[in-house]
Amino acid sequence: MGNNFFEYLQQLELIAFFSGYPLIYFITFSIVGNKSLQNDFKNNIVSLLPFAYALVGTLYLGLQLKNLYPNYTIENMKLGIQLPWLMGWALLSILFWIPALGKKKIISLIHSLIFFLILIKDFFMQISRSFGDWEIVRNDMKLYTYSLLINLAAIAFMVLVSFLFTYFKKRADR
């Protein structure tokens, strides 16, 4: 079971951080998509979605740095990283801090769908195995709930920062 257990743990970390973004994205767009409800505040939320996703990626990077602390050597990284391609893909979410990339909201959705597919894969793998043991699906659903909360908190934080920035900018212009 050696490495498979640690691969599973890293997969759970990825699910906990990134898999909830597609649902938050679609809920936000379904609310804002209603023409009668559109205003500057809702358009601002939509424009902040990729930056909230970048914030989640930054938090994930912080977790990985915490896990590697105090030994940031190449050997320790090789031992600690079980899913290098998925982890690298997850860390690419930090690139959404770049304003030119942050304006492309659909790219952040496409980026996050990889992690949502991991969740779907686990669900279908469990269905094909047996109907008695659903612990893997339960774990995934708990982490999916946490992911929704993390992504919702990231969007709320970005909206708050945006509001405060606009408020202080208007106040300084007076």
C-alpha positions as CSV (number, residue, x, y, z in Angstrom):
1,M,0.0,0.0,0.0
2,G,3.1,2.3,0.5
3,N,3.0,5.0,-2.1
4,N,-0.6,4.4,-3.1
5,F,-1.8,5.7,0.3
6,F,0.2,8.9,0.0
7,E,-1.0,9.3,-3.6
8,Y,-4.5,9.0,-2.3
9,L,-3.9,11.6,0.3
10,Q,-2.5,14.1,-2.2
11,Q,-5.5,13.4,-4.4
12,L,-7.7,14.2,-1.5
13,E,-5.8,17.5,-1.0
14,L,-6.4,18.4,-4.7
15,I,-10.1,17.6,-4.4
16,A,-10.4,19.7,-1.2
17,F,-8.9,22.7,-2.9
18,F,-10.0,22.7,-6.5
19,S,-13.0,20.5,-7.2
20,G,-15.6,22.8,-5.9
21,Y,-14.8,25.7,-8.3
22,P,-16.8,24.5,-11.3
23,L,-20.0,24.4,-9.3
24,I,-19.3,27.9,-7.8
25,Y,-18.5,29.1,-11.3
26,F,-21.8,27.8,-12.8
27,I,-23.9,29.1,-9.9
28,T,-22.3,32.5,-10.2
29,F,-22.9,32.6,-13.9
30,S,-26.5,31.3,-13.6
31,I,-27.3,34.1,-11.1
32,V,-25.5,36.8,-13.1
33,G,-26.9,35.4,-16.4
34,N,-30.3,36.7,-15.5
35,K,-30.5,40.0,-17.4
36,S,-33.0,41.5,-15.0
37,L,-30.6,41.0,-12.1
38,Q,-27.4,42.3,-13.7
39,N,-25.7,45.3,-12.1
40,D,-22.1,46.4,-11.5
41,F,-21.8,44.4,-8.3
42,K,-22.7,41.1,-9.9
43,N,-20.5,41.8,-12.9
44,N,-17.7,42.5,-10.5
45,I,-18.2,39.1,-8.9
46,V,-17.9,37.4,-12.2
47,S,-14.7,39.3,-13.1
48,L,-13.2,38.2,-9.7
49,L,-13.8,34.5,-10.2
50,P,-10.4,33.7,-11.8
51,F,-8.6,35.7,-9.1
52,A,-10.5,33.8,-6.4
53,Y,-9.3,30.6,-8.1
54,A,-5.8,32.0,-8.0
55,L,-6.2,32.7,-4.3
56,V,-7.2,29.0,-3.7
57,G,-4.1,28.0,-5.7
58,T,-1.9,30.2,-3.6
59,L,-3.4,28.6,-0.4
60,Y,-2.6,25.2,-1.9
61,L,1.0,26.3,-2.5
62,G,1.2,27.4,1.1
63,L,0.0,24.0,2.3
64,Q,2.6,22.3,0.1
65,L,5.3,24.6,1.4
66,K,4.2,23.9,5.0
67,N,4.3,20.1,4.3
68,L,7.8,20.4,3.0
69,Y,9.1,22.6,5.9
70,P,11.9,22.7,7.1
71,N,13.7,20.7,4.4
72,Y,13.2,22.3,1.0
73,T,15.7,20.1,-0.8
74,I,15.1,18.3,-4.2
75,E,15.3,14.9,-2.5
76,N,12.6,15.8,0.0
77,M,10.4,17.2,-2.7
78,K,10.8,14.0,-4.7
79,L,9.8,11.9,-1.7
80,G,6.9,14.2,-0.7
81,I,5.3,14.7,-4.1
82,Q,3.5,11.6,-5.2
83,L,1.4,13.1,-8.0
84,P,3.8,15.5,-9.7
85,W,1.8,16.2,-12.8
86,L,-1.5,16.9,-11.0
87,M,0.3,19.0,-8.4
88,G,2.1,21.0,-11.1
89,W,-1.3,21.5,-12.8
90,A,-2.8,22.7,-9.5
91,L,0.1,25.1,-9.0
92,L,-0.6,26.6,-12.5
93,S,-3.7,28.1,-11.0
94,I,-1.4,30.7,-9.5
95,L,-1.0,32.1,-13.0
96,F,-4.5,33.5,-12.8
97,W,-3.1,36.3,-10.7
98,I,-1.8,37.7,-14.0
99,P,-4.5,40.2,-15.2
100,A,-4.3,39.1,-18.9
101,L,-5.0,35.5,-17.9
102,G,-7.5,36.5,-15.2
103,K,-9.7,38.1,-17.8
104,K,-10.3,34.8,-19.4
105,K,-12.8,33.3,-17.0
106,I,-13.5,30.2,-19.1
107,I,-9.8,29.1,-18.9
108,S,-10.1,29.0,-15.1
109,L,-13.2,26.7,-15.4
110,I,-11.4,24.4,-17.9
111,H,-8.4,24.3,-15.6
112,S,-10.5,23.2,-12.6
113,L,-12.5,20.6,-14.5
114,I,-9.5,18.2,-14.2
115,F,-9.9,18.1,-10.5
116,F,-13.7,17.7,-10.8
117,L,-13.1,14.7,-13.1
118,I,-11.0,13.1,-10.3
119,L,-14.1,13.2,-8.1
120,I,-16.2,11.7,-10.9
121,K,-13.6,9.0,-11.6
122,D,-13.6,8.0,-7.9
123,F,-17.4,7.8,-8.0
124,F,-17.6,5.6,-11.0
125,M,-14.7,3.4,-9.9
126,Q,-16.6,2.8,-6.6
127,I,-19.8,1.9,-8.5
128,S,-17.9,-0.7,-10.6
129,R,-16.2,-2.3,-7.6
130,S,-18.9,-3.1,-5.1
131,F,-22.0,-1.6,-3.6
132,G,-21.1,-2.3,0.0
133,D,-18.2,0.0,0.8
134,W,-18.8,3.7,0.0
135,E,-16.1,5.2,2.2
136,I,-14.1,6.6,-0.7
137,V,-17.2,8.4,-2.0
138,R,-18.0,9.6,1.5
139,N,-14.5,11.0,1.8
140,D,-14.7,12.6,-1.6
141,M,-18.1,14.2,-0.8
142,K,-16.9,15.6,2.5
143,L,-13.9,17.1,0.7
144,Y,-16.0,18.4,-2.1
145,T,-18.1,20.2,0.5
146,Y,-15.0,21.7,2.0
147,S,-13.9,22.7,-1.5
148,L,-17.1,24.5,-2.1
149,L,-16.6,26.4,1.2
150,I,-13.0,27.2,0.4
151,N,-13.9,28.5,-3.0
152,L,-16.9,30.5,-1.7
153,A,-14.7,32.0,1.0
154,A,-12.1,32.9,-1.6
155,I,-14.7,34.7,-3.7
156,A,-16.1,36.5,-0.7
157,F,-12.6,37.6,0.3
158,M,-11.9,38.9,-3.2
159,V,-15.2,40.8,-3.3
160,L,-14.4,42.3,0.1
161,V,-10.9,43.4,-1.0
162,S,-12.3,44.8,-4.2
163,F,-15.0,46.7,-2.3
164,L,-12.4,48.1,0.1
165,F,-10.1,49.0,-2.7
166,T,-12.9,50.9,-4.5
167,Y,-14.1,52.6,-1.3
168,F,-10.6,53.9,-0.4
169,K,-9.9,54.9,-3.9
170,K,-13.1,57.0,-4.1
171,R,-12.4,58.4,-0.7
172,A,-8.9,59.5,-1.8
173,D,-10.3,61.1,-4.9
174,R,-12.5,63.5,-2.9
